[in-house]
Amino acid sequence: MTIVDKFSLVAKEHRHKTALAFLVDDEYKQISYRKLDKNRQRLAKHWQDLGLKKGDRVAVMLNNSPEWITSDLAAATLGAIIVPIHTTYNSDYIVKIIEHSEPKFLIVAREFFDKHKFFIKRLKLEKIIIVGVSQDIVGDNIISWPILDMNGLPEIEPVELSADDAHTIIYTSGTTGDPKGVVLSHKNLISNTESALRSVPIFASDRFFSFLPLSHAFERTAGYYSPILAGASIYFARNAKTIIDDIKKAKPTVLSSVPRIFDKIYGKIFDKAEAGKHWQKVLFFKGLQLAVLKRKHALSFWQKIYWLVLDILVLKKLRAVFGGHLRLAISGGASLDVKIIRFFDNLGINMIEGYGMTEASPIITVNTPGNVRFGTVGHSLDCNTIKILDTKEILVKGDNVMTGYYKNEVLTKDIIDSDGWLHTGDLGFMDKEGFLTIIGRAKDVIVLSTGKNIFPEPIENVLSESRYITQSMVYGNGQKYLSALIVPNFEQLKLWCKEQGVSYNLQEEKVREFYKYKIAEKLKRLADVEQIKDFKLLSEEFSQENGFLTPTLKLKRHRIIAKYVV
């Protein structure tokens, strides 16, 4: 079966239920499954009339929205191949992706067209479809997003489709080099989604909050296909800056995100608690203390009463930050600090961590509600099998493994061996109960001049626990010791400088001494070889905009080193 076959069955069963919701004038407007199904048929017919055929590519550069979902389903209806483009990419990357994938159409939001129009207009595209006001744009191949709200249903010319047909080419953001086009079939995506739903039950009553880019495989599967195939609802955030306001309006029950976002939320909650009055701080930490005992089923009779009071006074207010109804938080894309998982669990929010890569559609393993082992990424999904080599590299085989890299057989053969095993490049181990633990990326290993191998990510996670550190990157390949680039928490540093009567200056000796102490304090439990002997304080955060983070907020280590170290 194809994605549209699956969706059509769900749409018939849940026709009057909300499929998608988006904000207009501060209120969520709903689109039912019935309407979404009609809109994908109308759009498919419109595209068919414009000459789109099976196998043609359609590039999409939109924020998460009904138009994104409708485009994906319409393409699936015709057997066309969706090529998502991260909206944070610079013009050079956009040009590379479009020239490599050769799409017939580009669907682009007006704001991104305006930002990159000099380059977009030069590309060989039959149609540039603008979502948003477009009447003032001149161009023979430029048209507006069609009006889909009409009576009746058009008759689409039948297209012979197979589960093995390609549905999407996802260009991996890549921490090094140019992006590679991962080709995923209907079978890849459906097998991964259905397997994930067997491991993590999702109900038709669930509301998902969508803000991670749908152009990324994790949000595509965990935040779009999973809820849609389960008959649940997806509520879109307007943009990254409005997430806190939007989530309160959406009142989601399920939230998927990357560790960086959960880490920021955790940090802000603790910063606010530390800045509160003494009695507020006491209640906050007492509430968490009792929540830990409750999780361990170790509350006495009076402690249970005390916890119920503090749950109403303190913990309920913290849950309200997420809309008050969140039951499940899903983290993927990188390792998550165990203390954050425990914190959410103490709030009464089940947090589960998984592991995957775009080439595996993307979910490979996941912890499941009621069977979580902190510090691991859970069990293998039943759509794939895992094998770990003597080198500790993780290999994956299954229906979710990509068909290959687009137009690149050499790279495909490099990563998928003759027996069909996908070589992930990640290192890890599996315990006796089948829980997988990730050690790190093989390519990120730091080899000191002493011959010691160090994984930087666990050290960076420990450093980020400090409320005075926002980001860090550990390096030292070929050196005698480790060094680090530190992005301070500028707000917290300013408060400290004011309290100490110290000039707010990253080169100020007292500021450097303060960070030297904080770094040593955080790393005191680590081995001597894992200690940071030298560091630099940076005046700007690593971000997608300055090219130091991927769209999934992973560090582009080589680029960062090229600017700040070499």
Secondary structure, 3 states (H helix, E strand, C coil): CCHHHHHHHHHHHCCCCEEEEEEECCEEEEEEHHHHHHHHHHHHHHHHHCCCCCCCEEEEECCCCHHHHHHHHHHHHHCCEEEECCCCCCHHHHHHHHHHHCCCEEEEEHHHHHHHHHHHCCCCCCEEEEECCCCCCCCCCEEECCCCCCCCCCCCCCCCCCCCCEEEEEECCCCCCCCCEEEEEHHHHHHHHHHHHHHCCCCCCCEEEECCCCCCHHHHHHHHHHHHHHCCEEEECCCHHHHHHHHHHHCCCEEEECHHHHHHHHHHHHHHHHHCCHHHHHHHHHHHHHHHHHHCCCCCHHHHHHHHHHHHHHHHHHHHCCCCCCCEEEECCCCCCHHHHHHHHHHCCEEEEEEECHHHCCEEEECECCECCCCCCCEECCCEEEEECCCCEEEEEECCCCCEECCCHHHHHHHECCCCCEEEEEEEEECCCCCEEEEEEHHHCEECCCCCEECHHHHHHHHCCCCCEEEEEEECCCCCCEEEEEEECHHHHHHHHHHHCCCCCCCCHHHHHHHHHHHHHHHCCCCHHHCEEEEEECCCCCCCCCCCECCCCCECHHHHHHHHCC
